[in-house]
Amino acid sequence: MASLQWDSIDDKAVSTAKVLAADAVEKVGNGHPGTAISLAPLAYLLFQKEMRRDPSDNEWIGRDRFILSVGHSSLTLYIQLYLGGYGLELDDLKKLRTWGSLTPGHPEYGHTDGVEITTGPLGQGLASAVGFAYAARFERGLFDPDAEPGTSPFDHFIYTIAGDGDMEEGVTNEASSLAGHQELGNLIAFYDSNQISIEDDTNIAFTEDVKARYEALHWHVQVVDWKKTGQYVEDVQSLAEAIEAAKAETSKPSLIILKTIIGWPSPKKQNTGKIHGSALGAEELAGLKEVLGFNPDETFVVSDEVISHTREALTRGTAAHEEWQVGFDAWAAANPEKKVLLDRILKGDVPDGLEEALPSFEAGKEVSTRAASGKVVNAIAGVMPEFWGGSADLAESNNTTIESGASFVPAERSTHEWTGNPYGRVLHFGIREHAMGSILNGIVLHGNTRPFGGTFLIFSDYMRPPVRLAALMKSPAIYVWTHDSVALGEDGPTHQPIEQLAALRAIPGLDVVRPGDANEVAYAWKTILERRKGPAGLALTRQNIPVYERGEGEASGDTFASAKFTSKGAYVLAEAPNGTPDVIFIATGSEVQIAVDARELLKADGINARVVSAPCLEWFEEQTAEYRESVLPAAVKARVSIEAGLALTWRGYVGDAGKSVSIEHFGASADYKTLFREFGMTTGAAIEAAKVSINGLK
C-alpha cells in the first residue's frame, strides 16, 4: 500500500461499526461491546485497506489469514464480515448470541464464513496464529522454495488481534517465544492495550512491560499511542504506517501495541470495566449515538452510502484474487508435479501407496509401540511430503524424528545435533506442551499440511485446552503421547498416567488410540491420516510388548486376526477356542498381552475366552450395530476389561456382570514389572476376574 486513502466515508463506516456493536449487545442484553467499539478503526483498516482477501471465496489459499484472539469481542470480526460482504447480513448482527445464529458469542470455525479458527479461551488465538505462520512458511518451502521473497503465490501474512487477557495467559508467551525464535516475519500481531478487563483496571494484576518482553522474545515491536497527546485521537494513518513497517520486517514477527480507550467515545462508560462485558444501557447508548452523529431513537442503521462503499471489498477482492491467479497459474505450469501434490492435498486424500509403505513387524519379537510408531512415521514421511512434526523436547523418547528431514528452524539456529532449515520437517517445540497444542491447531487450520506433535501422555494435561478446541473444531491434529501407563517405571507417580485415558475419552470428538502391538500401530497411523474428522491421540508404550502372529483375515481357531481391523476401533483378535466364548476379554495397548495369556491358561480349565483388542473406542462406536454385536455379543455377559488406568470408561462395555482389571490410584517409583505385579495388572488378576464374572451369572 503506497499511501493510505482514507476519506470521510471511511470515518462514517467506522462510526457505523461502533454503533452496530453497541446496538447488537443492547438487543440481546449481554456481550462485549467495549472492545468492538474502540477497535472498529483497526478492524476496518485491516479488512478494507490492508489484507489481501476475497470475501466471495473464504477458502482461497492465497488469502491473508485473520485471527481474532480477543474472541469475546466477536463483533469486531462479525461487523467487518457484514460490511465486507462475506455472507453475514444485518439480520445476523441482530441475532447475536442467540440460538441458531451465524453470530455466536465467540467466533466458531466451520460455523460462520470468514472465521479462520474458534477463539474462545483467551490466549489460544494468538498462540494458534503462530501455528498459522509456521504452516505458511512450511507450505512455501513445500511448493515454491526458490521464489524470491514476496513473489510466490504462497506468500501471505497472518494477522491477529490480541488484548490484555491474551497477554496475561501463559500460552501466548510460550508460543511467542517460539515465534521469535523462528523469525516468523509473516506474522503481525496487534495488542489492544486498553488496560481494562472484567475486574476493571488491569493494574490490579498486570503491570509488566509487554514491549520489553516481546523485544526480549526477538519480536519487532512498535507502539501506536492514540492517547499520547493528552487528547484521544484515532490516528489511522500512524497505524497504517506501523502495519507497512511490520510487513517490511521479514526477519522477525511483529507486535504493534495499540494504546486505546475501551468503548471510546461512549460518554460515561468508556475506559471502565462496565463497558467491557455488558450492554451500555439505554442512556449510555443514546449518548454514544449522539456523539457519533446517529439518531438515538434508531437502531441498526446502516446508510446506503456506507454499505455500498464497504461492499466494494468484493470487487477489490475479486481483482486481487485474479491477479494472484495469474502468478499461481504460472507456478502451476512451471511445477506440474507440485501442482499434482497440491491438488491431492486440497482434496484431503492420502497418497497412493500409503498402505504399501507401512512397515510390517515380525511376529514373535517384542517392540514398544513408541518405537514402532517411529518407524511408521518415517515410512509415511517417505510418501507424504506434507507430513511433518516433532516433540516438546522429547524426540528420542517419543520417536517423532523424521530422519531424512532437517529441523524446521532458521539455519543459524542449528546445533551440534540438529541441522536447521527454514523449510525443514522436524519440529522442536521445546518444553512448551500448551503452545504445541495451539500451534498444531493453527497449522492444521491454515491447511495444506499434516502436522503431529509429541509428548508424554501425562503431559497431555498441559495441552488439554487446545486439544479440546481441536475436537470442537473437528480439526485433524495428531498427537503422539508416549509412556502411556505406570509401565514407564522408575520416574514415579508424577509421570505415570492413571486418569488421562479416561479424561481424554471424555472429550467429544477426540479419538484416543492405544494400539496393542506394533502392527496395530501401523494401521492406526493409516486410519488417522485417512479420517480427517477431528483430532487423534496415539497412546504408546515405553516398554516392549509382543508382536503377534496374525492371519490375513478375521480371527479363527488359534489364528489371530489381521491388524487391518484396527480401523474398526475394536475387533476379535483371538477367538474363543471352541468358537463360542464363555467370557470376553477387552483390552487395549500393552494389556492385550495379559488377555492373550489369560485366554491360553483358561483353556486348560475348560473356559473359552475371546480376546477383543480395542485400540480406539471412538472408532468402534462408529461401526454398525451388527458389527458391534459380532464383536461383543449381548448374550455373552461375562466380560473383563483390562487397562492400566481408571476403569471409568469401561462400565458400558463390561456391563453389570463384568469386571475391570484397572488401577484406581496413583503410581509409584519402581520398574514396570514390579508395578504391574503390585498393582494387580497381571494375567492372574485377569483370570480371577473372568471366573468371578462367569460365576456371578450362575
N, C-alpha and C positions, 0 to 999 in steps of 0.2 A: 504494500500500500504506500504509494509515493507520498500522498498527503491525505489527511482526513477531511472528507466533505461532510460537514455537519450543519444542517440548516434548521430553521425554526420548526419545520415539520418533524424533525427528529426529536427536538425538545418536547413537542406536543405528544409524540408517540411514547416517549419515556414517562411523561406525566400520566398518560393513559394507562401505562403498565402499573404505575404506582396505585392509581385509583382502583384498577381492576383487582389488584392484590388485596386491598382493603375491603372492597365490596364482596369478594369471594369468601373471605373469612367471616365477614359480618353475616352473610346469608346463612352459612352452615352453623355459625355460632362457636366455632373452635378452629384452631390452626395457628399458623405462624406468619403474621403479616409483616412484621417489622423489617426483617432482612430482605424480603422480596421488594419492599418499598425502597429501601436505601440502595439495594444492588441493581435496581432497574437500569441505571445508566450503563453499568458494566455488562450486564446480560445482553442489553440491546446492542451495545458496541460489538460484542463478540458475534452475535447471531446475524446482525445486519451489515456489519462492516468488515469484520476480521476473518472469521472462519470460512474455510472452503467446504461448503456443504450444499447438498441438493435436497431441498425439502420434499421433492417428489420421489426421492429414492433414498430411503434411510439405510439401505444395505450396500450402497456404493462403497467399494473398497478403497477408493481414493479420498474419502471424506476425512476431514479433521474430526477427531473424537472429542466429545464434551462430557465431562463427569461432574455432576453436582454433588460434591461431598457433603455440603450442608443440606442433606436430604429433607430435613424438616421444612426447609424453605422451598418446598416443591413448586410453589407458584413462580419462583424465579425462573424455573425452566418452563412450566406449563404455559405461562403467558407468552414467552418467546416462541414456543411451538405453535401457539394460536396465531400470533401476529405474522409469523413467517410462512404460514401455510403448510405446516407439517401434518395436518389432519385433525387437530383439535379446533373446535369452534366455540363460540361464546357460550353456548348452552353447556359445554363441557366444563367451563370455568364455573358456571352457576351450580354445577353438581359436585363441586369439590368435596372430597372426603365422604361421599355417600355411596350407598350400595350400588354396585354395577357400573360405576362411572369410570371414565378413562383418566380421571384425575384423583387417584387415591392419595392418602395422607403423605406418603413418601413415594417418589417415583419408582416404578416397578418395571424391570426388564421383561420384555415379551408381552407386556400389557398395553403400553402406550407407545405408539410410533415416535421415534426420536429419542427415546430413553435408552442409553447405552448399557446401564447397569443399575441394579437395585441398590439404592443408597439409603439405608435406614440407620443402623448403628453408626454413630459418629466415628470418624477416622477411616472407615472402610473405603470410602470413595477416593480419598487422596492416596491411600495405600494401594488400592487397585489401579489407580491411574499410573502408578509406577509400572505395574504389570502391562498395561496398555503400551507404555513406552518401550518396555522390553520387547513385546511382540512386534511392534512396528520395526524395531531395528533388526530383529532376527528375520522377519519377513523380507526386509530389504536385502539381507545377506543371502537368503534362500533363493530369491528370484532375480535380483538385479544388483549384485555386489559391486560391479565395476563402474557403474554410472557415477558421474560427477555429483557432488553434493547438491541437492535441490533440483536435480534434473530427472529423477526417476519417478515413474508413476506410483511407486511405492513410498515416496517421501510425503509425510504429512505430520501434523502436530497433534499433541494430546494436550487439551486444556482442562483444568479442573478448578473449581471454586471451593475453598475451604474456609472455615471460621474458627473462632476461638476454641470451640469444643473439639474440633478436629486436631488442633494443635496441642490440646491437653491430653488427648488419647495417646497411649504409648505406641500403638501400632503404627502411627504416622511417623514417629521418629525412627522406628526400625526400618520402615520402607524408604523413608527419605535418606537415611544413611546409605542404603544400597543405591538409590538413585544418584546421589553424588559420587559414590564410588564408581558407578557405571558410566558416569559422564553423559547422562541422558539429555542431550541438547534438544531433543524433540518434545520435552515435557515443560509445560508452562503452567504454573500454579498461581492462583490468586488467593491471598489470605485477607479475608474481610476482617480487619482489626477494628471491631466496634466496641469491644470490651464490655459487652453485655451478654449475660446468659440468663437462664431462668431465675437464678438466685441474684439477679441484678448485676451490679458492678463486679467484673471478674477479678478485681484487685483483692477480693476476699480469699481467692485461691490461686491466682495465676498472675505472677509479676515478672516472669522471666523475660529476657531479651531474645525474642524469636529471631530477629535479624541476625544477631551474633551467633545464635545456634545454627541457623541454616548456612551462614558463611562458614562455620566450622565443619559443616557437613558437605562442604565443597559445592554449594549452590551459588548461582549468580542471583544476588538479591538487590532489588530496587524498592524504594519507598515512594508511594504516591500519597501525599497527605492533603486531603481536601479540607483539613482544619488548620493548616499551617499559618494562614493569615490572621487567624482570630475570628474570621467570618467563614462560615461553611460555604464552599464553592465546589460544585460538582464539575471539576475540571476534566472534561472528557479528553481534551487534547493532550494533556500530560499523561493520561492513562494510555492513550493510543501510542504515544511515543515510547512509553515503557514496554508495551507489547512488541513494538518493532525492534527495540533493543534486545528483548528476550529472544525473538526469532533469530536475530543475528548472532547470538551467543550459542555456538554449536557444540562447545566442549563441556558445558555444564547445564544441568536443569535450572530453570529459572523460577524464582519466587518473587511475585510482585505483592508487596504489602500495601494494601489499600486501606487507609485510615478513614473510616466513615462514621457517621452518626446514625445509629439504627433508627429506622422509622422516619427519617427526615423527609419532608418538612411537617410531619404531624405536630400540631401546635403545643400540646401539653404532654404527650406521652413519648415523644422522641427521646432517645438516649436513656430509656428506662427499661427495666425488665418487664413492665406491663405490656409493652408492645411486641416483646419477643415471641410470646407463645399464647396470646389470646386476642380476641377481637377488639377493635378500637372502642366500640360503643358508639351509639348514635351521635352524641355531641362531638366526640373527637373525630369521627368520620366526616361529619359535616364541616368541621374546621379544616381538615386536610383538603377536602374538595374545594373549599373557598380559596385556600392558599394557592392551589394549583389551577384555579380558574374554571372549576367544574360546578355544575348546579348541584347543591346539596340534596335536592329533592329527587334527583335521578340516580339510577343505579345501572351498572354495566353499560355505560355509554361509550361507544367507540365510533368516532366520526368516520364517514365515508372517506374523507381525505386521508386519515391516518391508516385505515386498513388497506386502502388502495396503495399507499406508499410502502407499507411494510410487506405486503404480499408481492412486491417486486422482487423479493428474495427468491421467489420461484423462478423468475426469468433469469436472474443472476446465477442461480444455482444450476439451471439447465445449461447456461453458457459455460460456466466453469467445468461442468461435467463433460460437455462436448470438447472443450479444449483439452481436458485431461485424456479423453478417449483417443485423441489423435496420438498422444505420446504412448498411451497403452497399446494401441494397435501397432505402432512402430516397434515397441518392445516385443509384442507377441510374434510379429513377423521375423524378428531377429533371433527369437528364442523359442522355437516351436516345441522343444522338449519340456521346457519350463512352463510353457503355456498349457501343455497336456497335464503336467503336475498340478498347476493351479486349478484347472477345471475339475480334476478329480477331488481336490481338497474342498473346493467350493460346493461340490455335491455331497460332501460328507462321507465319501467312500473310502474304504481301506484299500491299499494297493493289491493288485493281483499277486498271488504267490505268498501272501502273508502266512497262511497255514503251512505251506511247504517250507517256509523259512524257519518255523519254530523248531527248537531243538527237541530231540527225543531222548529221554533219560533212561539209562539202562536199569532194568529191573534187578532187584537183589542188592543194589547199592544203597547207601544211606546218604542223603543230600538234604541240607537245610533248605527250606523254601526260600529264604532270602538269597542264598547262593544260586538256586535255580532261577529266581527272578532276575538276578544279574545277567545270567546267560541269555535269558529270554529278551531282556531289554536290548542287549547288543545285537541279537538276531533281528529284532524288529527294526532297530536303527539302520540296519543294512538295506532294508527295502522301503523304509518310510522316512524320507528326508525331513519331513515336517515334525518329526518326533524328537523331543529334547527334554532335558530335565536334570535334576540333581537333588542335593540334600541340604538340610540345615546343619552343615559341618559334620555329617556322618556318612560320607560317601563310602568309605571302606566297610562300615558296619551295615549300611543299608544296601550295598551293592547296586548303586544307582549311576555309576560312571559309564558313559558311552565311550568305550576305549579308543575309538577312532576319531573322536571329536575333541576339538580344542575347547578350552573354557570360555564361556560367554563373559568376556570382560575385556576392557581395553588392553592392548598388548603390553603397555608399560606396567600393568598390574600383575604380570607373570611372576611366578615364584619358582623355586627350585623344582617343586613337584608338579606344577601346572603351567601350561602354556596358554597365554591369553590371546584371544582373537575376538574382536567386537561382534563377530557373527558366529561364534562357537556354539556348541550344542550342550555343553556341560554347565549346569547352573550351580553356583555356590551362594547359598543364602546366608551363610554364617549362622550363628546361633540366634536365629530370628524366626521361630516357627510361626508366630502370629502373622508377621509380614509375608512369609512364604505362602500361607493360605490365601491372603488377599492378592498377592502378586499373581498367583496361579489363576485366580478369578479374572483378573484383568487380561492376562494372556489369552485365556480361553475366549472371553467375550470380545476381544479385539478381532479374533478369528484367524483362520488360515494356518494354524499350527496346533500340535497336540503336546501339551506340557505335562510333566509329572514332578512331584516333589516328595522327598522322603524324610522321615524322622522315626524315632522310636514310637511305638503305639501309645505309650504312657503320655508322650508329649502331644498327642492329638488333642489333649485338653487345652494346650496353649493355642491351638489353631481352630478351636471349635466355632467361634463366631463366623469366620469366613467359610468354613465347611457348611455351616447351616445356611448361609446365604447362597452358596453354590447349589445346595439342594433346593432352596426356594426358587432359584432362577433356572433350575434344570440345566445348569452349566456343567459340561462333562470334564471337570478337573479330575486328575488321577493322583491318589496319594499312596505312597509306598510306606507302610507302617510296619516296621520290623520289631524283633524282640517282643513277641506278641503275648507272652504269658509269664508266670513265675519261673518258667524254664530258662529265662535269661540268666538266672542264677545269682551269683555272689553280690551283685550290685545292690540287692536288697529291696525292701518294700517301696522305697521311693521311686524305683524304676520298674517295678513289676505291676503290669496292668491286671486289675481284678474286675472293676466295673466298666472298663472302657468299651468292651464289645457290646454290652447291653446298652450303654448310654449312646453309643453311636447308632445302634439299630433303632433307637428311639427317634432319630431324625428322619422325618418323612422324606423319601426321595433319595436317600443316600444308600448306595449298595455297599454292604460290608462283606468282603470276600476273603474267606480264610481257607486256602487250599489245603488238601490232605496229603498231597505228595507233589514231587517235582513236576510230574506231567500234568497234574491239575493246575499248577502254576501257569504252564504254557497256555493252556486253553482258557484259563481265567483272563490272562492278558489279552488274548484274541477276542474274547467276548466283550471285555471292557472297551476295547478300541472300536468294535463294531456297533455298540449300542448307542452311544451319544445321547442317552436320555437323561443324564444327570451325572453327578459325581460318583466316584467309586474309590473305596479304600481297600487296599490289599493288606491283610494282617498276616505277617510272615514270621517263621520261626528262626531263632538263633541257632538252636540245636539241630543236629542231623536227624532225619526221620526216614523210614524205609520208602523206597520206590517200588511200587507193586508191579508184579507180573500181571498183565492185562490181556484180554482178548480184543477183538475188533468191534464187537457189538455189545449187547446187553449182558449182564451177569447171568451165568447159567452153571449149575453144578458148582464145581470149585473154580471155575473161570471167572475172574473179576471183570467188571465192565470196563469199556474204553473210557479214557479220560475225556473224550469229546463231550460226554454227558455233563461235564462241569457247567456248560452253558445253561443247563436246566435248573441250576441252583441247588438241587438235591437229587440224588439218584441211587439206585440199588448198586452199591459197589460189589457186595458179596451176597449171593442168595443163600437162604436157609438150606442146609444140607439136603433136606427131603423136598425142597421147593415150597413148603408151607411153613411159614415162620410161627414159632411159639412166642417169640419176643423179637422186637426190633430195636437194634442199637442205632441211635442217630448221633453222629459225631462230626466235629469239624477239626481242621488243622492237625496238629500233632497228636490229638487224641483219637484220630481214626485208627491208629495202630492198636490202641487199647481195645477198641471194639473188634478189630480183626482177630486179635489174640483171644479175646473172650469168646468169640464165636467158635474158634477151634477147640477151646477147652470145654465149652458147654456141650459140644458134640459127643464127648465121652460120657456125659451124664444123660444123653438121650434128649437133650434140649436143642431144638433147631432155631438158630438165631440168624436173622437177616441184618446185614450191616448197610446202613444208609450213610453215605458221605454227603454232607450238607454245606458245601463251601459258601453258598450265598442264599440266605432265606428270602431275601427280596426277589431274587430271580425265580425262586421256587414258587412264590406266591403268585407270580405272573402266569404260571402254567395252567393248563386246562384242569378242570375238576377231575376229569378222567385220569390225567397223568398223575396228579397228586394222590389220587386214590390208589393207583397202581404202585406207588412208592410206599405210601403209608396207608394201607387198607384199614378202613374203620373197624373191621371185625377183629383186628389184632390190637387188643387193648393193653397188653403187656409191652411197655416201651421204656427205654432208658436213653436219656441224653447224656453225652459226655463232652464236657468242655471245661477247660482250665480257667474258669472265671465264674461270675454270678450265673445262677440258674434262671434269672429273671425273665429271659425271653423264651424259655423252653416249655413253660406250662401248657401253652396252646398246642404243642406238638406231642407231649407225652400224656396229657390228659390226667384225669383223676386217679387212674390206676398206675400211672407211670412214675418213674423215679428219675432224679437227676444226679449224676456224679459231677460235682461242681466244687468251687472254692468260694466260700461265703465270708472270707475275712482277708485282711492284708497279708502280704507275703513275709519273707524272712531272708536273711543272708546265708546262703549255702549253695552247694552245687545242685543242679536241677534234678538229678536223680534222687537226692535226699529230699528235696522239697516235694516232688511228686509222691514219694513214699509217705512222708509225714503228713501231707495234706490229702491223702486218700485218692490221688489221681492215678489209680492202678488198675490192672486187669482184675485183680481180686475184688476190688470195690465194684467194678462193673458187673462181674458175675453175681456178686451178692445182691446188687440192685435188681438184676434181671430176675433172680429167684424170688425176691420179695415181691416184685411186681406180678410175677406169674402166680405165686401162692395167694396173693391178695385177691385174685379173681376166682379162687376155688371155693 
